[in-house]
Amino acid sequence: MANWKTASEIAGRYRVGESRLLDFSQRGNLPLLRSPDGLTLFDEEVVAKIFQPREGEIVALAPPTHATLAVLGVSRLGERPTPHTRSTRQTHRRSPRAAGASEPEAAAATKAVG
């Protein structure tokens, strides 16, 4: 048999808020009963199958320790980074002037392409 309770009573016993109860009932997942005096009642048996009961306070997770953190990269002061080598494809895409060609060589390469 159904055990009808108000949203605030259910929210006090289960880990669910009043607005979420209404959302579930609008989707058809939770039976809803409107009393003549305007109260919205929910079936506690169905709520117990969907939501977890409140058991004391919710304990927050402990902050991570230094052993659990990951290192994303290494930065060293005073050292020059290794130069990035370009692939052949990237070298061909660069303009002759950006590739380090002199002014006459760049003009000749531009005329040959265009």
N, CA, C and O atoms as a Tinker XYZ file with bonds, in Angstrom:
   456  protein
     1  N      0.837000   -1.182000    0.000000    73     2
     2  CA     0.000000    0.000000    0.000000    64     1     3
     3  C      0.881000    1.244000    0.000000    63     2     4     5
     4  O      1.936000    1.259000    0.634000    81     3
     5  N      0.465000    2.254000   -0.687000    73     3     6
     6  CA     1.255000    3.478000   -0.832000    64     5     7
     7  C      1.297000    4.251000    0.480000    63     6     8     9
     8  O      0.314000    4.327000    1.218000    81     7
     9  N      2.459000    4.816000    0.740000    73     7    10
    10  CA     2.672000    5.645000    1.909000    64     9    11
    11  C      2.967000    7.056000    1.399000    63    10    12    13
    12  O      4.104000    7.351000    1.032000    81    11
    13  N      1.953000    7.935000    1.370000    73    11    14
    14  CA     2.081000    9.247000    0.765000    64    13    15
    15  C      2.638000   10.254000    1.751000    63    14    16    17
    16  O      2.153000   10.373000    2.876000    81    15
    17  N      3.665000   10.980000    1.316000    73    15    18
    18  CA     4.287000   12.008000    2.154000    64    17    19
    19  C      4.542000   13.256000    1.326000    63    18    20    21
    20  O      4.596000   13.207000    0.098000    81    19
    21  N      4.699000   14.377000    2.024000    73    19    22
    22  CA     4.983000   15.635000    1.328000    64    21    23
    23  C      6.439000   15.658000    0.864000    63    22    24    25
    24  O      7.262000   14.857000    1.308000    81    23
    25  N      6.730000   16.579000   -0.026000    73    23    26
    26  CA     8.080000   16.687000   -0.576000    64    25    27
    27  C      9.096000   17.049000    0.501000    63    26    28    29
    28  O     10.219000   16.545000    0.477000    81    27
    29  N      8.728000   17.904000    1.438000    73    27    30
    30  CA     9.669000   18.281000    2.498000    64    29    31
    31  C      9.947000   17.115000    3.441000    63    30    32    33
    32  O     11.070000   16.974000    3.925000    81    31
    33  N      8.945000   16.274000    3.714000    73    31    34
    34  CA     9.169000   15.100000    4.556000    64    33    35
    35  C     10.098000   14.103000    3.863000    63    34    36    37
    36  O     10.989000   13.532000    4.492000    81    35
    37  N      9.884000   13.901000    2.575000    73    35    38
    38  CA    10.736000   12.975000    1.835000    64    37    39
    39  C     12.152000   13.528000    1.700000    63    38    40    41
    40  O     13.122000   12.780000    1.823000    81    39
    41  N     12.277000   14.822000    1.450000    73    39    42
    42  CA    13.602000   15.436000    1.333000    64    41    43
    43  C     14.383000   15.335000    2.638000    63    42    44    45
    44  O     15.613000   15.298000    2.622000    81    43
    45  N     13.684000   15.291000    3.756000    73    43    46
    46  CA    14.353000   15.133000    5.038000    64    45    47
    47  C     14.836000   13.715000    5.301000    63    46    48    49
    48  O     15.782000   13.515000    6.063000    81    47
    49  N     14.194000   12.725000    4.678000    73    47    50
    50  CA    14.562000   11.324000    4.903000    64    49    51
    51  C     15.439000   10.736000    3.809000    63    50    52    53
    52  O     16.164000    9.772000    4.052000    81    51
    53  N     15.383000   11.318000    2.576000    73    51    54
    54  CA    16.130000   10.774000    1.447000    64    53    55
    55  C     17.006000   11.861000    0.828000    63    54    56    57
    56  O     16.756000   13.052000    1.012000    81    55
    57  N     18.013000   11.446000    0.109000    73    55    58
    58  CA    18.947000   12.381000   -0.526000    64    57    59
    59  C     18.364000   12.892000   -1.839000    63    58    60    61
    60  O     18.821000   12.530000   -2.923000    81    59
    61  N     17.367000   13.725000   -1.720000    73    59    62
    62  CA    16.696000   14.299000   -2.888000    64    61    63
    63  C     16.052000   15.609000   -2.462000    63    62    64    65
    64  O     15.581000   15.747000   -1.332000    81    63
    65  N     16.037000   16.564000   -3.375000    73    63    66
    66  CA    15.381000   17.837000   -3.108000    64    65    67
    67  C     13.960000   17.844000   -3.639000    63    66    68    69
    68  O     13.560000   16.965000   -4.403000    81    67
    69  N     13.212000   18.839000   -3.227000    73    67    70
    70  CA    11.806000   18.923000   -3.620000    64    69    71
    71  C     11.647000   19.126000   -5.117000    63    70    72    73
    72  O     10.741000   18.552000   -5.720000    81    71
    73  N     12.507000   19.928000   -5.729000    73    71    74
    74  CA    12.389000   20.176000   -7.169000    64    73    75
    75  C     12.705000   18.914000   -7.974000    63    74    76    77
    76  O     12.114000   18.686000   -9.029000    81    75
    77  N     13.612000   18.114000   -7.490000    73    75    78
    78  CA    13.949000   16.871000   -8.193000    64    77    79
    79  C     12.786000   15.874000   -8.117000    63    78    80    81
    80  O     12.531000   15.136000   -9.069000    81    79
    81  N     12.102000   15.858000   -7.007000    73    79    82
    82  CA    10.917000   15.000000   -6.899000    64    81    83
    83  C      9.871000   15.397000   -7.938000    63    82    84    85
    84  O      9.265000   14.534000   -8.574000    81    83
    85  N      9.664000   16.685000   -8.109000    73    83    86
    86  CA     8.705000   17.154000   -9.104000    64    85    87
    87  C      9.158000   16.785000  -10.518000    63    86    88    89
    88  O      8.339000   16.398000  -11.352000    81    87
    89  N     10.459000   16.904000  -10.786000    73    87    90
    90  CA    10.983000   16.521000  -12.102000    64    89    91
    91  C     10.723000   15.046000  -12.391000    63    90    92    93
    92  O     10.297000   14.692000  -13.491000    81    91
    93  N     10.976000   14.197000  -11.417000    73    91    94
    94  CA    10.763000   12.764000  -11.603000    64    93    95
    95  C      9.281000   12.457000  -11.820000    63    94    96    97
    96  O      8.942000   11.589000  -12.624000    81    95
    97  N      8.408000   13.152000  -11.118000    73    95    98
    98  CA     6.978000   12.891000  -11.277000    64    97    99
    99  C      6.481000   13.398000  -12.627000    63    98   100   101
   100  O      5.598000   12.781000  -13.222000    81    99
   101  N      7.029000   14.513000  -13.127000    73    99   102
   102  CA     6.615000   15.024000  -14.432000    64   101   103
   103  C      7.043000   14.088000  -15.559000    63   102   104   105
   104  O      6.367000   14.001000  -16.584000    81   103
   105  N      8.164000   13.388000  -15.371000    73   103   106
   106  CA     8.614000   12.411000  -16.374000    64   105   107
   107  C      7.854000   11.098000  -16.296000    63   106   108   109
   108  O      7.966000   10.260000  -17.190000    81   107
   109  N      7.083000   10.915000  -15.236000    73   107   110
   110  CA     6.315000    9.692000  -15.086000    64   109   111
   111  C      7.045000    8.610000  -14.308000    63   110   112   113
   112  O      6.610000    7.459000  -14.306000    81   111
   113  N      8.152000    8.955000  -13.645000    73   111   114
   114  CA     8.923000    7.970000  -12.885000    64   113   115
   115  C      8.509000    7.871000  -11.427000    63   114   116   117
   116  O      8.935000    6.952000  -10.727000    81   115
   117  N      7.694000    8.791000  -10.963000    73   115   118
   118  CA     7.329000    8.842000   -9.550000    64   117   119
   119  C      5.857000    9.230000   -9.429000    63   118   120   121
   120  O      5.451000   10.268000   -9.951000    81   119
   121  N      5.055000    8.413000   -8.750000    73   119   122
   122  CA     3.630000    8.751000   -8.600000    64   121   123
   123  C      3.443000   10.023000   -7.769000    63   122   124   125
   124  O      4.171000   10.275000   -6.809000    81   123
   125  N      2.478000   10.787000   -8.155000    73   123   126
   126  CA     2.204000   12.077000   -7.529000    64   125   127
   127  C      0.714000   12.148000   -7.222000    63   126   128   129
   128  O     -0.117000   11.723000   -8.024000    81   127
   129  N      0.387000   12.690000   -6.051000    73   127   130
   130  CA    -1.006000   12.842000   -5.648000    64   129   131
   131  C     -1.181000   14.257000   -5.129000    63   130   132   133
   132  O     -0.420000   14.715000   -4.276000    81   131
   133  N     -2.178000   14.939000   -5.642000    73   131   134
   134  CA    -2.475000   16.295000   -5.164000    64   133   135
   135  C     -3.687000   16.223000   -4.239000    63   134   136   137
   136  O     -4.763000   15.772000   -4.631000    81   135
   137  N     -3.490000   16.674000   -3.017000    73   135   138
   138  CA    -4.576000   16.628000   -2.039000    64   137   139
   139  C     -5.508000   17.827000   -2.252000    63   138   140   141
   140  O     -5.110000   18.810000   -2.878000    81   139
   141  N     -6.737000   17.757000   -1.741000    73   139   142
   142  CA    -7.687000   18.869000   -1.922000    64   141   143
   143  C     -7.211000   20.177000   -1.285000    63   142   144   145
   144  O     -7.602000   21.258000   -1.724000    81   143
   145  N     -6.371000   20.082000   -0.257000    73   143   146
   146  CA    -5.898000   21.312000    0.386000    64   145   147
   147  C     -4.662000   21.900000   -0.295000    63   146   148   149
   148  O     -4.087000   22.861000    0.215000    81   147
   149  N     -4.231000   21.335000   -1.460000    73   147   150
   150  CA    -3.138000   21.911000   -2.236000    64   149   151
   151  C     -1.775000   21.285000   -2.022000    63   150   152   153
   152  O     -0.804000   21.699000   -2.656000    81   151
   153  N     -1.677000   20.292000   -1.140000    73   151   154
   154  CA    -0.388000   19.641000   -0.910000    64   153   155
   155  C     -0.074000   18.650000   -2.022000    63   154   156   157
   156  O     -0.961000   17.984000   -2.556000    81   155
   157  N      1.199000   18.570000   -2.354000    73   155   158
   158  CA     1.655000   17.580000   -3.322000    64   157   159
   159  C      2.265000   16.435000   -2.545000    63   158   160   161
   160  O      3.177000   16.637000   -1.744000    81   159
   161  N      1.770000   15.239000   -2.776000    73   159   162
   162  CA     2.230000   14.072000   -2.041000    64   161   163
   163  C      2.900000   13.079000   -2.985000    63   162   164   165
   164  O      2.498000   12.926000   -4.138000    81   163
   165  N      3.936000   12.404000   -2.468000    73   163   166
   166  CA     4.688000   11.423000   -3.244000    64   165   167
   167  C      4.661000   10.086000   -2.516000    63   166   168   169
   168  O      4.569000   10.034000   -1.289000    81   167
   169  N      4.743000    9.007000   -3.287000    73   167   170
   170  CA     4.736000    7.665000   -2.738000    64   169   171
   171  C      6.127000    7.342000   -2.197000    63   170   172   173
   172  O      7.086000    7.250000   -2.963000    81   171
   173  N      6.237000    7.171000   -0.885000    73   171   174
   174  CA     7.536000    6.943000   -0.255000    64   173   175
   175  C      8.150000    5.603000   -0.650000    63   174   176   177
   176  O      9.375000    5.485000   -0.693000    81   175
   177  N      7.342000    4.603000   -0.937000    73   175   178
   178  CA     7.864000    3.294000   -1.332000    64   177   179
   179  C      8.632000    3.392000   -2.656000    63   178   180   181
   180  O      9.683000    2.771000   -2.812000    81   179
   181  N      8.114000    4.163000   -3.597000    73   179   182
   182  CA     8.788000    4.339000   -4.889000    64   181   183
   183  C     10.036000    5.214000   -4.712000    63   182   184   185
   184  O     11.068000    4.962000   -5.333000    81   183
   185  N      9.935000    6.231000   -3.869000    73   183   186
   186  CA    11.090000    7.087000   -3.596000    64   185   187
   187  C     12.225000    6.272000   -2.998000    63   186   188   189
   188  O     13.387000    6.492000   -3.338000    81   187
   189  N     11.909000    5.341000   -2.117000    73   187   190
   190  CA    12.925000    4.499000   -1.473000    64   189   191
   191  C     13.645000    3.614000   -2.486000    63   190   192   193
   192  O     14.805000    3.259000   -2.278000    81   191
   193  N     12.974000    3.255000   -3.579000    73   191   194
   194  CA    13.604000    2.440000   -4.618000    64   193   195
   195  C     14.532000    3.262000   -5.507000    63   194   196   197
   196  O     15.475000    2.724000   -6.088000    81   195
   197  N     14.269000    4.566000   -5.615000    73   195   198
   198  CA    15.039000    5.425000   -6.516000    64   197   199
   199  C     16.185000    6.134000   -5.799000    63   198   200   201
   200  O     17.298000    6.183000   -6.320000    81   199
   201  N     15.931000    6.679000   -4.620000    73   199   202
   202  CA    16.902000    7.526000   -3.921000    64   201   203
   203  C     17.436000    6.862000   -2.661000    63   202   204   205
   204  O     16.773000    6.020000   -2.055000    81   203
   205  N     18.646000    7.255000   -2.280000    73   203   206
   206  CA    19.274000    6.718000   -1.072000    64   205   207
   207  C     18.770000    7.455000    0.164000    63   206   208   209
   208  O     18.518000    8.659000    0.113000    81   207
   209  N     18.622000    6.727000    1.279000    73   207   210
   210  CA    18.209000    7.408000    2.516000    64   209   211
   211  C     19.352000    8.240000    3.088000    63   210   212   213
   212  O     20.528000    7.947000    2.873000    81   211
   213  N     18.980000    9.270000    3.812000    73   211   214
   214  CA    19.986000   10.094000    4.498000    64   213   215
   215  C     20.413000    9.349000    5.763000    63   214   216   217
   216  O     19.582000    8.952000    6.580000    81   215
   217  N     21.709000    9.172000    5.902000    73   215   218
   218  CA    22.242000    8.498000    7.092000    64   217   219
   219  C     23.269000    9.417000    7.733000    63   218   220   221
   220  O     24.458000    9.333000    7.426000    81   219
   221  N     22.826000   10.275000    8.600000    73   219   222
   222  CA    23.740000   11.214000    9.237000    64   221   223
   223  C     24.172000   12.281000    8.247000    63   222   224   225
   224  O     23.473000   12.571000    7.276000    81   223
   225  N     25.326000   12.856000    8.508000    73   223   226
   226  CA    25.832000   13.914000    7.647000    64   225   227
   227  C     26.619000   13.340000    6.483000    63   226   228   229
   228  O     27.208000   12.263000    6.579000    81   227
   229  N     26.619000   14.066000    5.401000    73   227   230
   230  CA    27.414000   13.675000    4.244000    64   229   231
   231  C     28.842000   14.130000    4.499000    63   230   232   233
   232  O     29.091000   15.309000    4.752000    81   231
   233  N     29.772000   13.197000    4.433000    73   231   234
   234  CA    31.170000   13.507000    4.725000    64   233   235
   235  C     31.865000   13.919000    3.435000    63   234   236   237
   236  O     31.777000   13.227000    2.420000    81   235
   237  N     32.554000   15.049000    3.486000    73   235   238
   238  CA    33.289000   15.526000    2.320000    64   237   239
   239  C     34.555000   14.696000    2.139000    63   238   240   241
   240  O     35.109000   14.170000    3.105000    81   239
   241  N     34.997000   14.586000    0.911000    73   239   242
   242  CA    36.220000   13.855000    0.630000    64   241   243
   243  C     37.421000   14.602000    1.183000    63   242   244   245
   244  O     37.429000   15.832000    1.233000    81   243
   245  N     38.429000   13.859000    1.595000    73   243   246
   246  CA    39.648000   14.468000    2.112000    64   245   247
   247  C     40.409000   15.125000    0.964000    63   246   248   249
   248  O     40.381000   14.619000   -0.158000    81   247
   249  N     41.083000   16.234000    1.223000    73   247   250
   250  CA    41.845000   16.872000    0.149000    64   249   251
   251  C     42.982000   15.963000   -0.305000    63   250   252   253
   252  O     43.514000   15.197000    0.498000    81   251
   253  N     43.360000   16.036000   -1.575000    73   251   254
   254  CA    44.417000   15.162000   -2.074000    64   253   255
   255  C     45.760000   15.496000   -1.436000    63   254   256   257
   256  O     46.056000   16.653000   -1.136000    81   255
   257  N     46.551000   14.470000   -1.239000    73   255   258
   258  CA    47.895000   14.680000   -0.699000    64   257   259
   259  C     48.860000   14.847000   -1.852000    63   258   260   261
   260  O     48.495000   14.665000   -3.013000    81   259
   261  N     50.101000   15.197000   -1.527000    73   259   262
   262  CA    51.094000   15.423000   -2.573000    64   261   263
   263  C     51.397000   14.135000   -3.336000    63   262   264   265
   264  O     51.835000   14.197000   -4.484000    81   263
   265  N     51.179000   12.992000   -2.739000    73   263   266
   266  CA    51.478000   11.726000   -3.402000    64   265   267
   267  C     50.442000   11.401000   -4.487000    63   266   268   269
   268  O     50.729000   10.629000   -5.402000    81   267
   269  N     49.243000   11.985000   -4.390000    73   267   270
   270  CA    48.207000   11.668000   -5.366000    64   269   271
   271  C     48.185000   12.628000   -6.544000    63   270   272   273
   272  O     47.479000   12.386000   -7.523000    81   271
   273  N     48.945000   13.712000   -6.465000    73   271   274
   274  CA    48.948000   14.680000   -7.550000    64   273   275
   275  C     49.872000   14.217000   -8.668000    63   274   276   277
   276  O     50.901000   13.593000   -8.409000    81   275
   277  N     49.512000   14.516000   -9.895000    73   275   278
   278  CA    50.316000   14.129000  -11.052000    64   277   279
   279  C     51.131000   15.318000  -11.545000    63   278   280   281
   280  O     50.761000   16.469000  -11.313000    81   279
   281  N     52.223000   15.042000  -12.216000    73   279   282
   282  CA    53.063000   16.079000  -12.790000    64   281   283
   283  C     52.730000   16.178000  -14.269000    63   282   284   285
   284  O     52.794000   15.184000  -14.992000    81   283
   285  N     52.371000   17.384000  -14.723000    73   283   286
   286  CA    52.004000   17.577000  -16.115000    64   285   287
   287  C     53.205000   17.938000  -16.983000    63   286   288   289
   288  O     53.174000   17.695000  -18.189000    81   287
   289  N     54.237000   18.497000  -16.419000    73   287   290
   290  CA    55.400000   18.896000  -17.205000    64   289   291
   291  C     56.522000   19.315000  -16.291000    63   290   292   293
   292  O     56.348000   19.398000  -15.075000    81   291
   293  N     57.672000   19.577000  -16.873000    73   291   294
   294  CA    58.836000   19.973000  -16.098000    64   293   295
   295  C     59.374000   21.273000  -16.677000    63   294   296   297
   296  O     59.488000   21.418000  -17.895000    81   295
   297  N     59.697000   22.197000  -15.822000    73   295   298
   298  CA    60.278000   23.458000  -16.251000    64   297   299
   299  C     61.578000   23.655000  -15.485000    63   298   300   301
   300  O     61.616000   23.509000  -14.263000    81   299
   301  N     62.630000   23.984000  -16.199000    73   299   302
   302  CA    63.927000   24.193000  -15.566000    64   301   303
   303  C     64.423000   25.591000  -15.897000    63   302   304   305
   304  O     64.426000   26.005000  -17.056000    81   303
   305  N     64.832000   26.295000  -14.888000    73   303   306
   306  CA    65.350000   27.636000  -15.094000    64   305   307
   307  C     66.799000   27.570000  -15.552000    63   306   308   309
   308  O     67.567000   26.734000  -15.075000    81   307
   309  N     67.170000   28.440000  -16.466000    73   307   310
   310  CA    68.557000   28.547000  -16.888000    64   309   311
   311  C     68.935000   27.607000  -18.010000    63   310   312   313
   312  O     70.072000   27.660000  -18.479000    81   311
   313  N     68.046000   26.758000  -18.459000    73   311   314
   314  CA    68.349000   25.856000  -19.563000    64   313   315
   315  C     67.529000   26.240000  -20.774000    63   314   316   317
   316  O     66.366000   26.627000  -20.656000    81   315
   317  N     68.141000   26.131000  -21.933000    73   315   318
   318  CA    67.420000   26.425000  -23.170000    64   317   319
   319  C     66.638000   25.189000  -23.592000    63   318   320   321
   320  O     67.143000   24.070000  -23.500000    81   319
   321  N     65.431000   25.385000  -24.045000    73   319   322
   322  CA    64.666000   24.226000  -24.513000    64   321   323
   323  C     65.264000   23.687000  -25.808000    63   322   324   325
   324  O     65.897000   24.420000  -26.568000    81   323
   325  N     65.060000   22.423000  -26.042000    73   323   326
   326  CA    65.554000   21.824000  -27.277000    64   325   327
   327  C     64.753000   22.386000  -28.438000    63   326   328   329
   328  O     63.538000   22.549000  -28.329000    81   327
   329  N     65.420000   22.685000  -29.550000    73   327   330
   330  CA    64.685000   23.273000  -30.680000    64   329   331
   331  C     63.718000   22.271000  -31.276000    63   330   332   333
   332  O     63.982000   21.070000  -31.333000    81   331
   333  N     62.604000   22.796000  -31.711000    73   331   334
   334  CA    61.563000   21.954000  -32.311000    64   333   335
   335  C     61.927000   21.719000  -33.764000    63   334   336   337
   336  O     62.180000   22.675000  -34.498000    81   335
   337  N     61.958000   20.498000  -34.182000    73   335   338
   338  CA    62.257000   20.192000  -35.576000    64   337   339
   339  C     60.958000   20.170000  -36.359000    63   338   340   341
   340  O     59.950000   19.636000  -35.895000    81   339
   341  N     60.988000   20.740000  -37.522000    73   339   342
   342  CA    59.797000   20.795000  -38.368000    64   341   343
   343  C     59.788000   19.612000  -39.321000    63   342   344   345
   344  O     60.832000   19.147000  -39.779000    81   343
   345  N     58.615000   19.151000  -39.600000    73   343   346
   346  CA    58.480000   18.071000  -40.574000    64   345   347
   347  C     58.614000   18.654000  -41.980000    63   346   348   349
   348  O     58.558000   19.871000  -42.157000    81   347
   349  N     58.786000   17.806000  -42.959000    73   347   350
   350  CA    58.910000   18.256000  -44.345000    64   349   351
   351  C     57.647000   18.987000  -44.782000    63   350   352   353
   352  O     57.718000   19.977000  -45.511000    81   351
   353  N     56.516000   18.509000  -44.346000    73   351   354
   354  CA    55.252000   19.139000  -44.717000    64   353   355
   355  C     55.172000   20.558000  -44.180000    63   354   356   357
   356  O     54.738000   21.466000  -44.889000    81   355
   357  N     55.590000   20.759000  -42.926000    73   355   358
   358  CA    55.555000   22.091000  -42.336000    64   357   359
   359  C     56.544000   23.012000  -43.029000    63   358   360   361
   360  O     56.259000   24.199000  -43.189000    81   359
   361  N     57.702000   22.502000  -43.446000    73   359   362
   362  CA    58.709000   23.317000  -44.111000    64   361   363
   363  C     58.189000   23.793000  -45.453000    63   362   364   365
   364  O     58.428000   24.945000  -45.816000    81   363
   365  N     57.492000   22.962000  -46.204000    73   363   366
   366  CA    56.957000   23.346000  -47.507000    64   365   367
   367  C     55.848000   24.376000  -47.384000    63   366   368   369
   368  O     55.654000   25.180000  -48.296000    81   367
   369  N     55.127000   24.370000  -46.291000    73   367   370
   370  CA    54.035000   25.331000  -46.114000    64   369   371
   371  C     54.551000   26.722000  -45.788000    63   370   372   373
   372  O     53.860000   27.708000  -46.043000    81   371
   373  N     55.729000   26.822000  -45.239000    73   371   374
   374  CA    56.260000   28.123000  -44.858000    64   373   375
   375  C     56.651000   28.910000  -46.098000    63   374   376   377
   376  O     57.051000   28.331000  -47.108000    81   375
   377  N     56.538000   30.205000  -46.021000    73   375   378
   378  CA    56.954000   31.042000  -47.144000    64   377   379
   379  C     58.479000   31.019000  -47.246000    63   378   380   381
   380  O     59.154000   30.787000  -46.244000    81   379
   381  N     59.034000   31.256000  -48.436000    73   379   382
   382  CA    60.493000   31.233000  -48.586000    64   381   383
   383  C     61.198000   32.228000  -47.668000    63   382   384   385
   384  O     62.275000   31.938000  -47.149000    81   383
   385  N     60.595000   33.398000  -47.466000    73   383   386
   386  CA    61.234000   34.405000  -46.630000    64   385   387
   387  C     61.253000   33.941000  -45.176000    63   386   388   389
   388  O     62.245000   34.145000  -44.476000    81   387
   389  N     60.158000   33.315000  -44.710000    73   387   390
   390  CA    60.100000   32.826000  -43.334000    64   389   391
   391  C     61.036000   31.649000  -43.138000    63   390   392   393
   392  O     61.490000   31.398000  -42.021000    81   391
   393  N     61.329000   30.928000  -44.203000    73   391   394
   394  CA    62.239000   29.785000  -44.113000    64   393   395
   395  C     63.695000   30.202000  -44.084000    63   394   396   397
   396  O     64.580000   29.358000  -43.944000    81   395
   397  N     63.957000   31.515000  -44.216000    73   395   398
   398  CA    65.325000   32.008000  -44.118000    64   397   399
   399  C     65.986000   32.274000  -45.454000    63   398   400   401
   400  O     67.204000   32.440000  -45.507000    81   399
   401  N     65.227000   32.321000  -46.531000    73   399   402
   402  CA    65.805000   32.595000  -47.853000    64   401   403
   403  C     66.106000   34.078000  -47.966000    63   402   404   405
   404  O     65.447000   34.914000  -47.348000    81   403
   405  N     67.110000   34.386000  -48.766000    73   403   406
   406  CA    67.459000   35.796000  -48.989000    64   405   407
   407  C     66.400000   36.438000  -49.879000    63   406   408   409
   408  O     65.545000   35.748000  -50.434000    81   407
   409  N     66.461000   37.750000  -50.011000    73   407   410
   410  CA    65.468000   38.499000  -50.791000    64   409   411
   411  C     65.396000   38.026000  -52.246000    63   410   412   413
   412  O     64.288000   37.790000  -52.729000    81   411
   413  N     66.525000   37.872000  -52.986000    73   411   414
   414  CA    66.408000   37.407000  -54.382000    64   413   415
   415  C     65.892000   35.967000  -54.484000    63   414   416   417
   416  O     65.135000   35.643000  -55.399000    81   415
   417  N     66.302000   35.099000  -53.541000    73   415   418
   418  CA    65.826000   33.716000  -53.577000    64   417   419
   419  C     64.325000   33.644000  -53.302000    63   418   420   421
   420  O     63.617000   32.850000  -53.923000    81   419
   421  N     63.840000   34.465000  -52.377000    73   419   422
   422  CA    62.417000   34.485000  -52.038000    64   421   423
   423  C     61.611000   34.983000  -53.225000    63   422   424   425
   424  O     60.542000   34.444000  -53.509000    81   423
   425  N     62.102000   36.007000  -53.929000    73   423   426
   426  CA    61.384000   36.538000  -55.091000    64   425   427
   427  C     61.334000   35.491000  -56.201000    63   426   428   429
   428  O     60.305000   35.339000  -56.858000    81   427
   429  N     62.438000   34.765000  -56.418000    73   427   430
   430  CA    62.475000   33.733000  -57.457000    64   429   431
   431  C     61.530000   32.582000  -57.105000    63   430   432   433
   432  O     60.856000   32.047000  -57.986000    81   431
   433  N     61.475000   32.199000  -55.840000    73   431   434
   434  CA    60.602000   31.104000  -55.420000    64   433   435
   435  C     59.136000   31.510000  -55.547000    63   434   436   437
   436  O     58.294000   30.683000  -55.899000    81   435
   437  N     58.827000   32.760000  -55.266000    73   435   438
   438  CA    57.463000   33.246000  -55.352000    64   437   439
   439  C     56.998000   33.270000  -56.805000    63   438   440   441
   440  O     55.857000   32.914000  -57.098000    81   439
   441  N     57.883000   33.690000  -57.722000    73   439   442
   442  CA    57.542000   33.715000  -59.146000    64   441   443
   443  C     57.338000   32.299000  -59.682000    63   442   444   445
   444  O     56.454000   32.064000  -60.506000    81   443
   445  N     58.161000   31.354000  -59.210000    73   443   446
   446  CA    58.058000   29.975000  -59.694000    64   445   447
   447  C     56.744000   29.346000  -59.248000    63   446   448   449
   448  O     56.146000   28.578000  -60.002000    81   447
   449  N     56.281000   29.655000  -58.040000    73   447   450
   450  CA    55.038000   29.095000  -57.518000    64   449   451
   451  C     53.835000   29.774000  -58.152000    63   450   452   453
   452  O     52.877000   29.108000  -58.544000    81   451
   453  N     53.880000   31.083000  -58.253000    73   451   454
   454  CA    52.735000   31.846000  -58.710000    64   453   455
   455  C     52.661000   31.924000  -60.162000    63   454   456
   456  O     51.742000   32.539000  -60.702000    81   455
